[in-house]
Amino acid sequence: MQRVCFVLKVRQDRLEEYRERHREVWPSMRAALTETGWHNYSLFLREDGLLIGYLETDDFEQARAAMDATEVNARWQAEMGDLFEELDGTAPDAAMAPLPEVFHLP
């Protein structure tokens, strides 16, 4: 199982909107994530907008490509894109750059 951690930056003036949207993630979006191999997926948001994401998957690039092929993800990314800083038109999920792991205690 591959463990993936990534960071993004949510606009400070949109933090509450970001939190609110994640209180009620669409059931079809949740199902698509599970069906495409995103497991144990968590998001952590700091008050300055730093967003840390963590997930487990068999193959991150394959899971990301499978999600990218879903209609529900296209709608979600279109709605969420304006909430982030520094994406320059890139969808938030395409901007996820995995951080290299330097330590793990199983």
FENCORJO-V483945 format. One record per residue. N is the residue number from 1. RES is the residue in three letters. SS is DSSP state (helix for helix, strand for strand, loop for the rest). PSI is psi in radians with two decimals (* if undefined). OMEGA is omega in radians with two decimals (none if undefined). Layout:
BEGIN
n & res & ss & psi & omega
N & RES & SS & PSI & OMEGA
N & RES & SS & PSI & OMEGA
END
This chain:
BEGIN
n & res & ss & psi & omega
1 & MET & loop & 2.25 & 3.11
2 & GLN & strand & 2.30 & 3.06
3 & ARG & strand & 2.31 & -3.06
4 & VAL & strand & 2.30 & 3.05
5 & CYS & strand & 2.42 & 3.14
6 & PHE & strand & 2.83 & 3.07
7 & VAL & strand & 2.54 & 2.99
8 & LEU & strand & 3.01 & -3.13
9 & LYS & strand & 2.05 & 3.08
10 & VAL & strand & 2.43 & 3.10
11 & ARG & loop & 2.32 & -3.09
12 & GLN & helix & -0.59 & -3.13
13 & ASP & helix & 0.00 & -3.13
14 & ARG & helix & 0.19 & -3.08
15 & LEU & helix & -0.81 & -3.11
16 & GLU & helix & -0.66 & 3.08
17 & GLU & helix & -0.73 & 3.11
18 & TYR & helix & -0.82 & 3.12
19 & ARG & helix & -0.78 & -3.11
20 & GLU & helix & -0.76 & 3.14
21 & ARG & helix & -0.54 & -3.14
22 & HIS & helix & -0.18 & 3.01
23 & ARG & helix & -0.47 & -3.09
24 & GLU & loop & 1.04 & 3.08
25 & VAL & loop & 2.31 & -3.10
26 & TRP & loop & 2.39 & 3.09
27 & PRO & helix & -0.64 & 3.13
28 & SER & helix & -0.55 & 3.09
29 & MET & helix & -0.78 & 3.10
30 & ARG & helix & -0.76 & -3.14
31 & ALA & helix & -0.75 & 3.14
32 & ALA & helix & -0.73 & 3.11
33 & LEU & helix & -0.82 & -3.13
34 & THR & helix & -0.81 & -3.09
35 & GLU & helix & -0.48 & -3.10
36 & THR & loop & 0.13 & 2.99
37 & GLY & loop & 0.28 & 3.09
38 & TRP & loop & 2.00 & -3.10
39 & HIS & strand & 2.68 & 3.10
40 & ASN & strand & 0.77 & -3.05
41 & TYR & strand & 2.18 & 3.12
42 & SER & strand & 2.59 & 3.02
43 & LEU & strand & 2.41 & 3.13
44 & PHE & strand & 2.29 & -3.05
45 & LEU & strand & 2.13 & 3.09
46 & ARG & loop & 2.75 & -3.07
47 & GLU & loop & -0.37 & 3.10
48 & ASP & loop & 0.07 & 3.09
49 & GLY & loop & -0.09 & 3.11
50 & LEU & strand & 2.16 & 3.14
51 & LEU & strand & 2.18 & 3.08
52 & ILE & strand & 2.22 & 3.08
53 & GLY & strand & 2.53 & 3.10
54 & TYR & strand & 2.40 & 3.05
55 & LEU & strand & 2.86 & 3.05
56 & GLU & strand & 2.45 & -3.10
57 & THR & strand & 2.78 & 3.08
58 & ASP & loop & -0.64 & -3.10
59 & ASP & loop & 1.87 & -3.04
60 & PHE & helix & -0.79 & -3.11
61 & GLU & helix & -0.67 & 3.10
62 & GLN & helix & -0.74 & 3.12
63 & ALA & helix & -0.69 & 3.12
64 & ARG & helix & -0.75 & 3.12
65 & ALA & helix & -0.69 & 3.12
66 & ALA & helix & -0.71 & 3.10
67 & MET & helix & -0.71 & -3.12
68 & ASP & helix & -0.45 & -3.11
69 & ALA & loop & -0.09 & -3.11
70 & THR & loop & 2.55 & 3.11
71 & GLU & helix & -0.69 & -3.10
72 & VAL & helix & -0.62 & 3.11
73 & ASN & helix & -0.67 & 3.10
74 & ALA & helix & -0.74 & 3.11
75 & ARG & helix & -0.78 & -3.12
76 & TRP & helix & -0.82 & -3.11
77 & GLN & helix & -0.68 & 3.12
78 & ALA & helix & -0.68 & -3.14
79 & GLU & helix & -0.53 & -3.05
80 & MET & helix & -0.37 & -3.01
81 & GLY & helix & -0.68 & -3.10
82 & ASP & helix & -0.16 & -3.12
83 & LEU & helix & -0.17 & -3.04
84 & PHE & strand & 2.67 & 3.02
85 & GLU & loop & 2.69 & 2.90
86 & GLU & loop & 0.56 & 3.10
87 & LEU & loop & -0.39 & 3.12
88 & ASP & loop & 0.83 & 3.09
89 & GLY & loop & -0.10 & 3.10
90 & THR & loop & 2.40 & 3.08
91 & ALA & loop & 2.55 & -3.12
92 & PRO & loop & -0.73 & -3.11
93 & ASP & loop & -0.48 & 3.09
94 & ALA & loop & -0.38 & -3.13
95 & ALA & loop & -0.04 & 3.13
96 & MET & loop & 1.89 & 3.09
97 & ALA & loop & 1.93 & -3.11
98 & PRO & loop & 2.42 & 3.07
99 & LEU & loop & 2.48 & 3.09
100 & PRO & loop & 2.36 & 3.10
101 & GLU & loop & 2.34 & -3.14
102 & VAL & loop & -0.22 & 3.10
103 & PHE & loop & 2.51 & 3.06
104 & HIS & loop & 2.28 & 3.06
105 & LEU & loop & 1.78 & -3.13
106 & PRO & loop & * & none
END
